[in-house]
Structures are given as C-alpha cells and as structure tokens.
Amino acid sequence: MKNSRYYSSKLQKLFRLLKREYGKVQKVTFDEPVDAVIQAILSEIMTDSGAQSTVRKLASHFVDWNDLRVSRPDEITDVIGKENSDIKDTISILTQVLYAIYKRYDIISLKVLKGMGKRSARQALSKLEAISPFVCDYVMLTALQGHTMPLTAKITEYLKEQDFVHPDANETEIQAFLTRQIPASKAHEFFSLLRRESEKGSVRAKLKSAEKRETKRKSASKPKRKRTKASISKKKK
C-alpha cells in the first residue's frame, strides 16, 4: 500500500486510542467453525451485538443448524423479526452456505478444518458456495486461530474516511497492510475494537476535536507580522 510508513504510525496511534476508549476485549472463539460462519454471515449486515442476538434467536427456535438449512425463508425471517432486501439476501446466503457444507461433508459441521493447515483450511472455506471473504476471514480468526483481519464495509469506509489507510487502496491491500502491522496475538483485539469504533465512532469524534484544537493552537502560536515604519507611511499615502 502507498505511504505505508506514514499510515503505520497513524494506525498504531489508533490502536492505543481504541484500547483507551473501549477497554479490554473478551476474545470470541468458536469450537465449531459453523457457528462462526453463521455469526459472520449475519455480521456483514448487522452490528456485532445485533448478530449475536440474532444467532441466539435462531438457535432457540430451530432444532439445530441442519433444521435451519431446510427451513423456509419466510420462517427464518419471522424468527429474525426483520424484513428488508438485505435480510432476504442474507438468509439466502445463509442457507446456500449451509447447503454447500452439507453437500461437501454430509453433515453441518466444519470441525474437519481444525485438522488441516491454515492455508488448506482457508482454501476449503473459500470454495464453499456463496461464502464471502469476510466470512472466511472471520472463521479463520475466531475458530481456526488464523492471522487475518476481517473487513466489513463499515470498517473499510472508516479507515479511508479517517485517513488511516491510503484512499486508493483496495480491500486486499488494506487487509495485507493491517495484518503486517498488527501481530497475530493482537489481531482479534484490534479487529473487535476497530469494528466497535466503525459502528459507534466515539474515537472519531475525539480525533476531530483534537484536530480542531491543534489547528487553533498552531494558528495562535504563529507570530503576528509587525508593522514597520515603511508600511505605515505607505498606508498614509
């Protein structure tokens, strides 16, 4: 990514500010990768807390995830309690992915991926019908201990708007940059904090206030131009 050194220092500053603003993060892990898949699919159009709440609704209503797989879209919509084009698309993706898992493994489970290497597991995930890069990255991070950085549209938009990445960088470049800057041991923490910030914008407001104060300070510290005798006489003429 262009100007990596410049954005690297800004990103590290952001990480410190996020930790100060939101405090400690409870690490989310999934023993069954399919649970992470469902959480991630919902997370692409919902807030993190909204997705968690929806997963609980689905889990309490359906017998298991295979029951969810074979259920009618209108029944799933009723359980979720929302009806719009995004929800309809998400439900379609959800059932397509569950069908793809069942078709490949004859069971709604992805525990087989835990016995693979990280690269092989990622390849197996990415080949599932209708699965998105975000879902793959989320599953790798939370269920398979991979070193990656899931990017929602809001996260990408936030990073560009706040000048933490180059405005011309694409998603692949941004993800590679973040993964290089944030070590594996901190990846989940940074992702969780950054996601929360992209949804709430608490630090963004503080950064803007700080920038305004800094601009005022610099303006006030500029020495005033002294009026010389020559300039005074010129004005009189």
LOTOR-822299 format. One record per residue (C-alpha): residue number from 1; residue in three letters; y, x, z. Coordinates in pm, 1 decimal, always signed. Example, Ala and Ser with C-alpha at 12.3 -4.5 7.8 and 13.67 -1.06 7.14 Angstrom:
<node><resi>1</resi><resn>ALA</resn><north>-450.0</north><east>+1230.0</east><up>+780.0</up></node>
<node><resi>2</resi><resn>SER</resn><north>-106.0</north><east>+1367.0</east><up>+714.0</up></node>
END
This chain:
<node><resi>1</resi><resn>MET</resn><north>+0.0</north><east>+0.0</east><up>+0.0</up></node>
<node><resi>2</resi><resn>LYS</resn><north>+352.7</north><east>+122.8</east><up>-79.7</up></node>
<node><resi>3</resi><resn>ASN</resn><north>+555.7</north><east>+279.5</east><up>+203.2</up></node>
<node><resi>4</resi><resn>SER</resn><north>+253.8</north><east>+283.8</east><up>+435.2</up></node>
<node><resi>5</resi><resn>ARG</resn><north>+412.9</north><east>+525.0</east><up>+681.4</up></node>
<node><resi>6</resi><resn>TYR</resn><north>+719.3</north><east>+304.1</east><up>+723.8</up></node>
<node><resi>7</resi><resn>TYR</resn><north>+512.3</north><east>-10.7</east><up>+779.0</up></node>
<node><resi>8</resi><resn>SER</resn><north>+266.6</north><east>+169.0</east><up>+1006.0</up></node>
<node><resi>9</resi><resn>SER</resn><north>+529.7</north><east>+234.6</east><up>+1274.1</up></node>
<node><resi>10</resi><resn>LYS</resn><north>+654.8</north><east>-124.7</east><up>+1248.4</up></node>
<node><resi>11</resi><resn>LEU</resn><north>+300.7</north><east>-259.5</east><up>+1283.2</up></node>
<node><resi>12</resi><resn>GLN</resn><north>+232.4</north><east>-55.9</east><up>+1596.6</up></node>
<node><resi>13</resi><resn>LYS</resn><north>+555.5</north><east>-186.4</east><up>+1747.0</up></node>
<node><resi>14</resi><resn>LEU</resn><north>+447.8</north><east>-541.4</east><up>+1661.6</up></node>
<node><resi>15</resi><resn>PHE</resn><north>+112.5</north><east>-488.7</east><up>+1833.0</up></node>
<node><resi>16</resi><resn>ARG</resn><north>+287.6</north><east>-377.9</east><up>+2153.2</up></node>
<node><resi>17</resi><resn>LEU</resn><north>+522.5</north><east>-675.8</east><up>+2141.4</up></node>
<node><resi>18</resi><resn>LEU</resn><north>+237.4</north><east>-919.9</east><up>+2084.6</up></node>
<node><resi>19</resi><resn>LYS</resn><north>+43.2</north><east>-786.5</east><up>+2383.7</up></node>
<node><resi>20</resi><resn>ARG</resn><north>+354.2</north><east>-816.1</east><up>+2597.9</up></node>
<node><resi>21</resi><resn>GLU</resn><north>+425.2</north><east>-1169.1</east><up>+2477.1</up></node>
<node><resi>22</resi><resn>TYR</resn><north>+77.3</north><east>-1324.5</east><up>+2486.0</up></node>
<node><resi>23</resi><resn>GLY</resn><north>-111.3</north><east>-1112.8</east><up>+2737.7</up></node>
<node><resi>24</resi><resn>LYS</resn><north>-482.2</north><east>-1041.5</east><up>+2739.8</up></node>
<node><resi>25</resi><resn>VAL</resn><north>-710.6</north><east>-1186.9</east><up>+2475.3</up></node>
<node><resi>26</resi><resn>GLN</resn><north>-1052.5</north><east>-1323.1</east><up>+2557.6</up></node>
<node><resi>27</resi><resn>LYS</resn><north>-1289.3</north><east>-1187.9</east><up>+2297.6</up></node>
<node><resi>28</resi><resn>VAL</resn><north>-1473.9</north><east>-1453.2</east><up>+2098.7</up></node>
<node><resi>29</resi><resn>THR</resn><north>-1829.7</north><east>-1371.1</east><up>+1999.5</up></node>
<node><resi>30</resi><resn>PHE</resn><north>-2098.9</north><east>-1582.2</east><up>+1835.7</up></node>
<node><resi>31</resi><resn>ASP</resn><north>-2471.2</north><east>-1524.3</east><up>+1890.5</up></node>
<node><resi>32</resi><resn>GLU</resn><north>-2543.6</north><east>-1748.0</east><up>+1590.5</up></node>
<node><resi>33</resi><resn>PRO</resn><north>-2335.1</north><east>-1647.9</east><up>+1286.7</up></node>
<node><resi>34</resi><resn>VAL</resn><north>-2349.5</north><east>-2005.3</east><up>+1151.1</up></node>
<node><resi>35</resi><resn>ASP</resn><north>-2132.0</north><east>-2112.5</east><up>+1446.2</up></node>
<node><resi>36</resi><resn>ALA</resn><north>-1876.3</north><east>-1854.9</east><up>+1334.4</up></node>
<node><resi>37</resi><resn>VAL</resn><north>-1898.2</north><east>-1984.4</east><up>+976.3</up></node>
<node><resi>38</resi><resn>ILE</resn><north>-1814.1</north><east>-2340.6</east><up>+1084.4</up></node>
<node><resi>39</resi><resn>GLN</resn><north>-1532.3</north><east>-2225.4</east><up>+1311.7</up></node>
<node><resi>40</resi><resn>ALA</resn><north>-1387.0</north><east>-2010.7</east><up>+1032.6</up></node>
<node><resi>41</resi><resn>ILE</resn><north>-1400.3</north><east>-2281.2</east><up>+764.4</up></node>
<node><resi>42</resi><resn>LEU</resn><north>-1204.3</north><east>-2516.2</east><up>+990.9</up></node>
<node><resi>43</resi><resn>SER</resn><north>-969.6</north><east>-2236.1</east><up>+1095.8</up></node>
<node><resi>44</resi><resn>GLU</resn><north>-842.1</north><east>-2190.6</east><up>+741.5</up></node>
<node><resi>45</resi><resn>ILE</resn><north>-652.0</north><east>-2520.2</east><up>+757.3</up></node>
<node><resi>46</resi><resn>MET</resn><north>-616.2</north><east>-2570.3</east><up>+1135.0</up></node>
<node><resi>47</resi><resn>THR</resn><north>-477.4</north><east>-2374.4</east><up>+1425.0</up></node>
<node><resi>48</resi><resn>ASP</resn><north>-732.2</north><east>-2176.1</east><up>+1623.4</up></node>
<node><resi>49</resi><resn>SER</resn><north>-724.7</north><east>-2425.9</east><up>+1911.5</up></node>
<node><resi>50</resi><resn>GLY</resn><north>-745.2</north><east>-2718.0</east><up>+1667.2</up></node>
<node><resi>51</resi><resn>ALA</resn><north>-1052.0</north><east>-2568.6</east><up>+1501.3</up></node>
<node><resi>52</resi><resn>GLN</resn><north>-1221.9</north><east>-2511.9</east><up>+1837.8</up></node>
<node><resi>53</resi><resn>SER</resn><north>-1157.1</north><east>-2872.0</east><up>+1937.3</up></node>
<node><resi>54</resi><resn>THR</resn><north>-1297.7</north><east>-2997.4</east><up>+1606.1</up></node>
<node><resi>55</resi><resn>VAL</resn><north>-1612.6</north><east>-2785.8</east><up>+1640.3</up></node>
<node><resi>56</resi><resn>ARG</resn><north>-1673.4</north><east>-2941.9</east><up>+1982.6</up></node>
<node><resi>57</resi><resn>LYS</resn><north>-1637.4</north><east>-3291.5</east><up>+1833.0</up></node>
<node><resi>58</resi><resn>LEU</resn><north>-1884.6</north><east>-3211.6</east><up>+1556.6</up></node>
<node><resi>59</resi><resn>ALA</resn><north>-2133.2</north><east>-3051.6</east><up>+1797.7</up></node>
<node><resi>60</resi><resn>SER</resn><north>-2125.5</north><east>-3352.2</east><up>+2031.6</up></node>
<node><resi>61</resi><resn>HIS</resn><north>-2167.7</north><east>-3607.6</east><up>+1751.1</up></node>
<node><resi>62</resi><resn>PHE</resn><north>-2433.2</north><east>-3450.3</east><up>+1527.4</up></node>
<node><resi>63</resi><resn>VAL</resn><north>-2782.0</north><east>-3358.5</east><up>+1643.8</up></node>
<node><resi>64</resi><resn>ASP</resn><north>-2747.2</north><east>-3007.8</east><up>+1500.6</up></node>
<node><resi>65</resi><resn>TRP</resn><north>-2580.8</north><east>-2831.0</east><up>+1206.3</up></node>
<node><resi>66</resi><resn>ASN</resn><north>-2855.7</north><east>-2945.7</east><up>+972.7</up></node>
<node><resi>67</resi><resn>ASP</resn><north>-2766.5</north><east>-3303.5</east><up>+1066.1</up></node>
<node><resi>68</resi><resn>LEU</resn><north>-2406.8</north><east>-3219.2</east><up>+976.9</up></node>
<node><resi>69</resi><resn>ARG</resn><north>-2524.1</north><east>-3074.7</east><up>+644.1</up></node>
<node><resi>70</resi><resn>VAL</resn><north>-2687.9</north><east>-3401.0</east><up>+532.4</up></node>
<node><resi>71</resi><resn>SER</resn><north>-2421.7</north><east>-3637.2</east><up>+668.5</up></node>
<node><resi>72</resi><resn>ARG</resn><north>-2181.3</north><east>-3839.3</east><up>+455.1</up></node>
<node><resi>73</resi><resn>PRO</resn><north>-1830.3</north><east>-3700.4</east><up>+410.6</up></node>
<node><resi>74</resi><resn>ASP</resn><north>-1672.5</north><east>-4020.8</east><up>+544.1</up></node>
<node><resi>75</resi><resn>GLU</resn><north>-1877.1</north><east>-3994.7</east><up>+865.2</up></node>
<node><resi>76</resi><resn>ILE</resn><north>-1765.7</north><east>-3634.0</east><up>+915.2</up></node>
<node><resi>77</resi><resn>THR</resn><north>-1405.1</north><east>-3738.5</east><up>+850.8</up></node>
<node><resi>78</resi><resn>ASP</resn><north>-1433.7</north><east>-4012.7</east><up>+1113.4</up></node>
<node><resi>79</resi><resn>VAL</resn><north>-1559.4</north><east>-3761.2</east><up>+1369.2</up></node>
<node><resi>80</resi><resn>ILE</resn><north>-1278.2</north><east>-3517.3</east><up>+1295.1</up></node>
<node><resi>81</resi><resn>GLY</resn><north>-1027.3</north><east>-3801.2</east><up>+1312.2</up></node>
<node><resi>82</resi><resn>LYS</resn><north>-804.3</north><east>-3692.8</east><up>+1025.4</up></node>
<node><resi>83</resi><resn>GLU</resn><north>-794.4</north><east>-3788.9</east><up>+662.3</up></node>
<node><resi>84</resi><resn>ASN</resn><north>-596.4</north><east>-3595.0</east><up>+403.3</up></node>
<node><resi>85</resi><resn>SER</resn><north>-670.1</north><east>-3385.8</east><up>+96.5</up></node>
<node><resi>86</resi><resn>ASP</resn><north>-707.0</north><east>-3063.8</east><up>+298.0</up></node>
<node><resi>87</resi><resn>ILE</resn><north>-961.7</north><east>-3220.4</east><up>+533.2</up></node>
<node><resi>88</resi><resn>LYS</resn><north>-1159.4</north><east>-3365.9</east><up>+242.3</up></node>
<node><resi>89</resi><resn>ASP</resn><north>-1168.4</north><east>-3025.9</east><up>+69.6</up></node>
<node><resi>90</resi><resn>THR</resn><north>-1268.6</north><east>-2853.3</east><up>+392.7</up></node>
<node><resi>91</resi><resn>ILE</resn><north>-1551.6</north><east>-3098.7</east><up>+458.1</up></node>
<node><resi>92</resi><resn>SER</resn><north>-1674.3</north><east>-3042.7</east><up>+103.4</up></node>
<node><resi>93</resi><resn>ILE</resn><north>-1668.8</north><east>-2664.9</east><up>+155.8</up></node>
<node><resi>94</resi><resn>LEU</resn><north>-1839.7</north><east>-2700.1</east><up>+492.9</up></node>
<node><resi>95</resi><resn>THR</resn><north>-2133.2</north><east>-2897.6</east><up>+355.1</up></node>
<node><resi>96</resi><resn>GLN</resn><north>-2159.2</north><east>-2674.5</east><up>+46.2</up></node>
<node><resi>97</resi><resn>VAL</resn><north>-2185.7</north><east>-2361.8</east><up>+259.6</up></node>
<node><resi>98</resi><resn>LEU</resn><north>-2442.9</north><east>-2521.9</east><up>+490.4</up></node>
<node><resi>99</resi><resn>TYR</resn><north>-2646.2</north><east>-2629.0</east><up>+185.7</up></node>
<node><resi>100</resi><resn>ALA</resn><north>-2624.9</north><east>-2273.1</east><up>+49.5</up></node>
<node><resi>101</resi><resn>ILE</resn><north>-2751.3</north><east>-2131.0</east><up>+379.8</up></node>
<node><resi>102</resi><resn>TYR</resn><north>-3039.7</north><east>-2377.7</east><up>+391.6</up></node>
<node><resi>103</resi><resn>LYS</resn><north>-3128.4</north><east>-2314.0</east><up>+27.7</up></node>
<node><resi>104</resi><resn>ARG</resn><north>-3146.7</north><east>-1939.4</east><up>+79.3</up></node>
<node><resi>105</resi><resn>TYR</resn><north>-3308.7</north><east>-1918.0</east><up>+423.9</up></node>
<node><resi>106</resi><resn>ASP</resn><north>-3487.1</north><east>-2257.5</east><up>+461.3</up></node>
<node><resi>107</resi><resn>ILE</resn><north>-3306.4</north><east>-2301.2</east><up>+793.0</up></node>
<node><resi>108</resi><resn>ILE</resn><north>-2949.0</north><east>-2345.7</east><up>+911.7</up></node>
<node><resi>109</resi><resn>SER</resn><north>-2928.8</north><east>-2002.6</east><up>+1070.4</up></node>
<node><resi>110</resi><resn>LEU</resn><north>-2786.1</north><east>-1663.5</east><up>+978.3</up></node>
<node><resi>111</resi><resn>LYS</resn><north>-2941.7</north><east>-1458.8</east><up>+1257.1</up></node>
<node><resi>112</resi><resn>VAL</resn><north>-3127.1</north><east>-1267.1</east><up>+988.4</up></node>
<node><resi>113</resi><resn>LEU</resn><north>-2794.8</north><east>-1095.8</east><up>+909.8</up></node>
<node><resi>114</resi><resn>LYS</resn><north>-2796.5</north><east>-930.1</east><up>+1252.4</up></node>
<node><resi>115</resi><resn>GLY</resn><north>-3088.7</north><east>-716.0</east><up>+1143.4</up></node>
<node><resi>116</resi><resn>MET</resn><north>-2903.6</north><east>-586.8</east><up>+838.1</up></node>
<node><resi>117</resi><resn>GLY</resn><north>-2648.6</north><east>-312.7</east><up>+798.5</up></node>
<node><resi>118</resi><resn>LYS</resn><north>-2283.4</north><east>-421.4</east><up>+794.3</up></node>
<node><resi>119</resi><resn>ARG</resn><north>-2245.5</north><east>-374.8</east><up>+418.3</up></node>
<node><resi>120</resi><resn>SER</resn><north>-2564.2</north><east>-566.1</east><up>+335.4</up></node>
<node><resi>121</resi><resn>ALA</resn><north>-2470.5</north><east>-847.4</east><up>+573.1</up></node>
<node><resi>122</resi><resn>ARG</resn><north>-2126.7</north><east>-875.8</east><up>+413.6</up></node>
<node><resi>123</resi><resn>GLN</resn><north>-2279.9</north><east>-888.6</east><up>+66.2</up></node>
<node><resi>124</resi><resn>ALA</resn><north>-2525.0</north><east>-1159.0</east><up>+172.1</up></node>
<node><resi>125</resi><resn>LEU</resn><north>-2242.0</north><east>-1366.0</east><up>+318.7</up></node>
<node><resi>126</resi><resn>SER</resn><north>-2016.8</north><east>-1329.4</east><up>+17.6</up></node>
<node><resi>127</resi><resn>LYS</resn><north>-2291.9</north><east>-1457.4</east><up>-214.6</up></node>
<node><resi>128</resi><resn>LEU</resn><north>-2309.7</north><east>-1794.0</east><up>-37.8</up></node>
<node><resi>129</resi><resn>GLU</resn><north>-2164.2</north><east>-2074.3</east><up>-247.0</up></node>
<node><resi>130</resi><resn>ALA</resn><north>-1807.5</north><east>-2185.7</east><up>-158.7</up></node>
<node><resi>131</resi><resn>ILE</resn><north>-1759.2</north><east>-1927.1</east><up>+116.6</up></node>
<node><resi>132</resi><resn>SER</resn><north>-1414.9</north><east>-1764.0</east><up>+124.5</up></node>
<node><resi>133</resi><resn>PRO</resn><north>-1313.9</north><east>-1403.3</east><up>+203.9</up></node>
<node><resi>134</resi><resn>PHE</resn><north>-1154.0</north><east>-1523.7</east><up>+528.6</up></node>
<node><resi>135</resi><resn>VAL</resn><north>-1477.6</north><east>-1684.3</east><up>+644.4</up></node>
<node><resi>136</resi><resn>CYS</resn><north>-1674.8</north><east>-1370.2</east><up>+558.3</up></node>
<node><resi>137</resi><resn>ASP</resn><north>-1430.4</north><east>-1151.7</east><up>+749.6</up></node>
<node><resi>138</resi><resn>TYR</resn><north>-1422.5</north><east>-1385.7</east><up>+1048.6</up></node>
<node><resi>139</resi><resn>VAL</resn><north>-1802.5</north><east>-1389.6</east><up>+1071.1</up></node>
<node><resi>140</resi><resn>MET</resn><north>-1819.8</north><east>-1011.8</east><up>+1036.8</up></node>
<node><resi>141</resi><resn>LEU</resn><north>-1560.3</north><east>-964.6</east><up>+1312.1</up></node>
<node><resi>142</resi><resn>THR</resn><north>-1684.8</north><east>-1221.6</east><up>+1564.8</up></node>
<node><resi>143</resi><resn>ALA</resn><north>-2059.9</north><east>-1239.0</east><up>+1506.7</up></node>
<node><resi>144</resi><resn>LEU</resn><north>-2162.5</north><east>-912.4</east><up>+1342.6</up></node>
<node><resi>145</resi><resn>GLN</resn><north>-1922.3</north><east>-662.2</east><up>+1506.4</up></node>
<node><resi>146</resi><resn>GLY</resn><north>-1772.5</north><east>-551.8</east><up>+1176.7</up></node>
<node><resi>147</resi><resn>HIS</resn><north>-1443.6</north><east>-363.9</east><up>+1146.7</up></node>
<node><resi>148</resi><resn>THR</resn><north>-1233.7</north><east>-600.3</east><up>+939.4</up></node>
<node><resi>149</resi><resn>MET</resn><north>-921.4</north><east>-814.0</east><up>+960.4</up></node>
<node><resi>150</resi><resn>PRO</resn><north>-943.7</north><east>-1183.6</east><up>+861.9</up></node>
<node><resi>151</resi><resn>LEU</resn><north>-626.7</north><east>-1309.0</east><up>+692.7</up></node>
<node><resi>152</resi><resn>THR</resn><north>-514.8</north><east>-1670.0</east><up>+687.0</up></node>
<node><resi>153</resi><resn>ALA</resn><north>-237.3</north><east>-1776.4</east><up>+450.1</up></node>
<node><resi>154</resi><resn>LYS</resn><north>-5.2</north><east>-1806.4</east><up>+751.3</up></node>
<node><resi>155</resi><resn>ILE</resn><north>-80.9</north><east>-1452.0</east><up>+868.5</up></node>
<node><resi>156</resi><resn>THR</resn><north>-13.4</north><east>-1306.7</east><up>+523.8</up></node>
<node><resi>157</resi><resn>GLU</resn><north>+307.3</north><east>-1506.4</east><up>+491.6</up></node>
<node><resi>158</resi><resn>TYR</resn><north>+421.0</north><east>-1398.4</east><up>+838.2</up></node>
<node><resi>159</resi><resn>LEU</resn><north>+359.9</north><east>-1029.0</east><up>+773.3</up></node>
<node><resi>160</resi><resn>LYS</resn><north>+557.7</north><east>-1039.3</east><up>+448.7</up></node>
<node><resi>161</resi><resn>GLU</resn><north>+845.6</north><east>-1251.1</east><up>+580.0</up></node>
<node><resi>162</resi><resn>GLN</resn><north>+891.4</north><east>-1026.9</east><up>+883.5</up></node>
<node><resi>163</resi><resn>ASP</resn><north>+867.4</north><east>-705.7</east><up>+678.2</up></node>
<node><resi>164</resi><resn>PHE</resn><north>+551.1</north><east>-570.6</east><up>+841.3</up></node>
<node><resi>165</resi><resn>VAL</resn><north>+387.6</north><east>-512.2</east><up>+501.7</up></node>
<node><resi>166</resi><resn>HIS</resn><north>+522.3</north><east>-447.9</east><up>+154.8</up></node>
<node><resi>167</resi><resn>PRO</resn><north>+637.0</north><east>-774.4</east><up>-11.6</up></node>
<node><resi>168</resi><resn>ASP</resn><north>+443.1</north><east>-693.7</east><up>-330.1</up></node>
<node><resi>169</resi><resn>ALA</resn><north>+115.8</north><east>-615.2</east><up>-150.9</up></node>
<node><resi>170</resi><resn>ASN</resn><north>-178.5</north><east>-842.2</east><up>-227.7</up></node>
<node><resi>171</resi><resn>GLU</resn><north>-428.0</north><east>-967.9</east><up>+28.9</up></node>
<node><resi>172</resi><resn>THR</resn><north>-680.1</north><east>-689.7</east><up>-37.7</up></node>
<node><resi>173</resi><resn>GLU</resn><north>-413.3</north><east>-421.3</east><up>+8.5</up></node>
<node><resi>174</resi><resn>ILE</resn><north>-283.3</north><east>-582.5</east><up>+327.7</up></node>
<node><resi>175</resi><resn>GLN</resn><north>-630.2</north><east>-611.0</east><up>+476.2</up></node>
<node><resi>176</resi><resn>ALA</resn><north>-714.2</north><east>-249.4</east><up>+392.4</up></node>
<node><resi>177</resi><resn>PHE</resn><north>-384.0</north><east>-136.0</east><up>+544.8</up></node>
<node><resi>178</resi><resn>LEU</resn><north>-437.4</north><east>-332.6</east><up>+868.3</up></node>
<node><resi>179</resi><resn>THR</resn><north>-795.0</north><east>-208.3</east><up>+902.8</up></node>
<node><resi>180</resi><resn>ARG</resn><north>-677.0</north><east>+153.0</east><up>+868.9</up></node>
<node><resi>181</resi><resn>GLN</resn><north>-401.9</north><east>+105.0</east><up>+1126.1</up></node>
<node><resi>182</resi><resn>ILE</resn><north>-599.2</north><east>-89.9</east><up>+1386.9</up></node>
<node><resi>183</resi><resn>PRO</resn><north>-918.7</north><east>+71.6</east><up>+1523.4</up></node>
<node><resi>184</resi><resn>ALA</resn><north>-1242.4</north><east>-127.4</east><up>+1539.8</up></node>
<node><resi>185</resi><resn>SER</resn><north>-1221.2</north><east>-156.8</east><up>+1919.2</up></node>
<node><resi>186</resi><resn>LYS</resn><north>-882.2</north><east>-331.3</east><up>+1889.6</up></node>
<node><resi>187</resi><resn>ALA</resn><north>-944.0</north><east>-535.0</east><up>+1573.3</up></node>
<node><resi>188</resi><resn>HIS</resn><north>-1038.2</north><east>-861.2</east><up>+1746.5</up></node>
<node><resi>189</resi><resn>GLU</resn><north>-748.1</north><east>-836.4</east><up>+1989.3</up></node>
<node><resi>190</resi><resn>PHE</resn><north>-495.5</north><east>-768.3</east><up>+1714.6</up></node>
<node><resi>191</resi><resn>PHE</resn><north>-629.9</north><east>-1046.7</east><up>+1492.6</up></node>
<node><resi>192</resi><resn>SER</resn><north>-618.5</north><east>-1300.1</east><up>+1777.3</up></node>
<node><resi>193</resi><resn>LEU</resn><north>-265.2</north><east>-1204.3</east><up>+1878.7</up></node>
<node><resi>194</resi><resn>LEU</resn><north>-137.9</north><east>-1193.0</east><up>+1521.5</up></node>
<node><resi>195</resi><resn>ARG</resn><north>-291.7</north><east>-1530.6</east><up>+1445.3</up></node>
<node><resi>196</resi><resn>ARG</resn><north>-130.3</north><east>-1684.3</east><up>+1752.1</up></node>
<node><resi>197</resi><resn>GLU</resn><north>+203.6</north><east>-1536.0</east><up>+1654.6</up></node>
<node><resi>198</resi><resn>SER</resn><north>+177.6</north><east>-1660.4</east><up>+1294.8</up></node>
<node><resi>199</resi><resn>GLU</resn><north>+125.5</north><east>-2011.3</east><up>+1433.2</up></node>
<node><resi>200</resi><resn>LYS</resn><north>+387.1</north><east>-2004.2</east><up>+1710.9</up></node>
<node><resi>201</resi><resn>GLY</resn><north>+642.7</north><east>-1742.8</east><up>+1609.7</up></node>
<node><resi>202</resi><resn>SER</resn><north>+750.9</north><east>-1651.0</east><up>+1964.3</up></node>
<node><resi>203</resi><resn>VAL</resn><north>+789.0</north><east>-1280.9</east><up>+1888.3</up></node>
<node><resi>204</resi><resn>ARG</resn><north>+952.4</north><east>-1357.4</east><up>+1554.2</up></node>
<node><resi>205</resi><resn>ALA</resn><north>+1239.3</north><east>-1537.0</east><up>+1732.5</up></node>
<node><resi>206</resi><resn>LYS</resn><north>+1279.6</north><east>-1246.0</east><up>+1974.2</up></node>
<node><resi>207</resi><resn>LEU</resn><north>+1279.9</north><east>-994.1</east><up>+1690.8</up></node>
<node><resi>208</resi><resn>LYS</resn><north>+1557.6</north><east>-1185.1</east><up>+1516.2</up></node>
<node><resi>209</resi><resn>SER</resn><north>+1763.6</north><east>-1195.0</east><up>+1835.0</up></node>
<node><resi>210</resi><resn>ALA</resn><north>+1710.6</north><east>-823.3</east><up>+1885.4</up></node>
<node><resi>211</resi><resn>GLU</resn><north>+1818.3</north><east>-751.1</east><up>+1527.0</up></node>
<node><resi>212</resi><resn>LYS</resn><north>+2137.3</north><east>-954.1</east><up>+1574.5</up></node>
<node><resi>213</resi><resn>ARG</resn><north>+2218.4</north><east>-767.4</east><up>+1896.6</up></node>
<node><resi>214</resi><resn>GLU</resn><north>+2154.0</north><east>-435.3</east><up>+1726.1</up></node>
<node><resi>215</resi><resn>THR</resn><north>+2380.8</north><east>-529.4</east><up>+1434.5</up></node>
<node><resi>216</resi><resn>LYS</resn><north>+2659.7</north><east>-629.9</east><up>+1674.1</up></node>
<node><resi>217</resi><resn>ARG</resn><north>+2614.8</north><east>-311.1</east><up>+1874.7</up></node>
<node><resi>218</resi><resn>LYS</resn><north>+2640.3</north><east>-94.5</east><up>+1564.6</up></node>
<node><resi>219</resi><resn>SER</resn><north>+2949.1</north><east>-283.2</east><up>+1448.2</up></node>
<node><resi>220</resi><resn>ALA</resn><north>+3115.8</north><east>-244.6</east><up>+1785.2</up></node>
<node><resi>221</resi><resn>SER</resn><north>+3034.6</north><east>+125.9</east><up>+1804.5</up></node>
<node><resi>222</resi><resn>LYS</resn><north>+3196.9</north><east>+203.9</east><up>+1469.6</up></node>
<node><resi>223</resi><resn>PRO</resn><north>+3525.8</north><east>+393.2</east><up>+1526.5</up></node>
<node><resi>224</resi><resn>LYS</resn><north>+3833.3</north><east>+198.5</east><up>+1426.3</up></node>
<node><resi>225</resi><resn>ARG</resn><north>+4037.4</north><east>+351.2</east><up>+1148.8</up></node>
<node><resi>226</resi><resn>LYS</resn><north>+4359.3</north><east>+495.0</east><up>+1286.8</up></node>
<node><resi>227</resi><resn>ARG</resn><north>+4685.6</north><east>+408.8</east><up>+1117.3</up></node>
<node><resi>228</resi><resn>THR</resn><north>+4868.3</north><east>+720.8</east><up>+1009.5</up></node>
<node><resi>229</resi><resn>LYS</resn><north>+5241.3</north><east>+753.6</east><up>+966.7</up></node>
<node><resi>230</resi><resn>ALA</resn><north>+5193.8</north><east>+773.8</east><up>+591.0</up></node>
<node><resi>231</resi><resn>SER</resn><north>+5002.9</north><east>+444.0</east><up>+579.0</up></node>
<node><resi>232</resi><resn>ILE</resn><north>+5265.4</north><east>+276.2</east><up>+797.3</up></node>
<node><resi>233</resi><resn>SER</resn><north>+5553.9</north><east>+393.2</east><up>+576.7</up></node>
<node><resi>234</resi><resn>LYS</resn><north>+5369.7</north><east>+275.6</east><up>+264.4</up></node>
<node><resi>235</resi><resn>LYS</resn><north>+5334.2</north><east>-73.5</east><up>+413.2</up></node>
<node><resi>236</resi><resn>LYS</resn><north>+5708.5</north><east>-85.1</east><up>+489.9</up></node>
<node><resi>237</resi><resn>LYS</resn><north>+5792.1</north><east>-3.3</east><up>+128.1</up></node>
END
